[in-house]
């Protein structure tokens, strides 16, 4: 059998080939930095989040359909715990992306230099109150969540408790030992509620009110949704939680009525950010682009009455007809700046009734 041997290029031919390849490489180096980088196949990103367990699968479905080559690993916990974890990992960050964490926490991370500014695609759709004001923002919001009282109507009737309609009602003697709320050091819902009380009433009167509320409190939980779950199961008649949780529990058939306080609800923005690392994965930016896209924004709107971008969807049943009017005075910058001081004072005064940490 005859062997076919490829001819060896002559020296001039090889030199010419090297020159051509060198020119192509220089051309690529000049062009490629200006082009958006695509995520590599099977790239994995780590996403830290405080979104609810039952929200994440519904939200992430469209991302998985659109980007099957990107694997997303979630680390999910309550707001305070996720925030503390990010701060503890400052020198060796693990997370690539923060998704659905309180804006007050992201402001704190920004102050610590832990975020990389990034303007996701579609940023122009996001309302000014729900994003960092810089042209290239450190954080971008997706929705606002607000304080709601979850009242077990069966238990309240059995105990002859009136339906509370305000923060003022909750300090009445009838509710002694009947209340449960989140610890603000662990829970974003707990913090936004305490922050709202201090801003609505002023700090001096606010702490006086919290002293009275503490007298009626049975326990402080480390989860923002747990007080509502405890109310739904009948463990306690009233759980100070957030509106979405009570509304969902009622839809599932639990005897829960969600009340939004007459003084206004505490609130915060669930927001996203890019974690500053030596090497930022292209997939992290892809995720943040998707996280404010129209498709997933409509999904956020099924859980919350206020989304960071308009969706055209009606306000979900159970929320106030004008949800923005329900929001209490809230300076997110003030809340972030004073967060450590507020939590230290709260812990000193009230932590004795907190449930044990796991």
HUNORMO-V136309 format. One line per field, one symbol per residue. ss: DSSP state (~ for helix, > for strand, _ for the rest). phi: phi as a letter, one per 30 degrees, with the letter a starting at -180 (. if undefined). psi: psi as a letter, one per 40 degrees, with the letter a starting at -180 (. if undefined). A space follows every 50 residues. Layout:
BEGIN
ss: ???
phi: ???
psi: ???
END
This chain:
BEGIN
ss: __________~~~~~~~~~~~~~~~~~~~~~~__________>>>>>>>_ __~~~~~~~~~~~~~~___>>>>>>>__~~~~~~~~~~_~~~____>>>> >>~~~~~~~~~___>>______~~~__~~~>________>>>>>>>>>>> >>~~~~~~________~~~~__~~~___>>>>_____~~~~~~~~~~~~~ ~_~~~~~~~~~~~~~~>>>>>____~~~~~~~_____>>>>>~~~~~~~~ ~____>>>>_____>_>>>>>>>>>______~~~~~~~~~~__~~~~~~~ ~~~__>>_______________~~~~>____~~~~~~_~~~~~~~~~~~~ ~~~>____
phi: .ddccdddddeddddddddddddddddddddeedcddddddhdcbcccbc ddeddeddddedddddbddcccccccadedddddddddcedbdcdcbcbi ceedddddddddiccceacddjeddddedcadddecddbbdbaccbdbcc cdddddddchcdddbadeddcdeecdiccbbddddccddddddddddddd cidddddddddddddcddacccbdddeddddddidbdbcdbbeedddddd ddjddcccccdddjcdaacdbbacddbdbcdedddedddddcddddddde ddcbdbcdbdcidddeejdedcddddddeacddddddceddddddddddb ddcddddd
psi: hhhhhhihiidddddddddddddddddddddddeihhihihfihihhhie iidedddddeddddddgeehhhhhhhaiddddddddddeddghdidihhf ihdddddddddefeihhhgihedeehidefiheidgidihidihiihihh hhddddddefhihieidddeeiddeheeihiiheddhddddddddddddd eidddddddddddddehdihiehdedddddddeedidhhhbidddddddd deeighhhhhideihiiihhiiihhhidhhhdddddddddeeiddddddd eedidhidiieeiihihdiidgddeehihhhddddddeddddddddddde edeiiii.
END
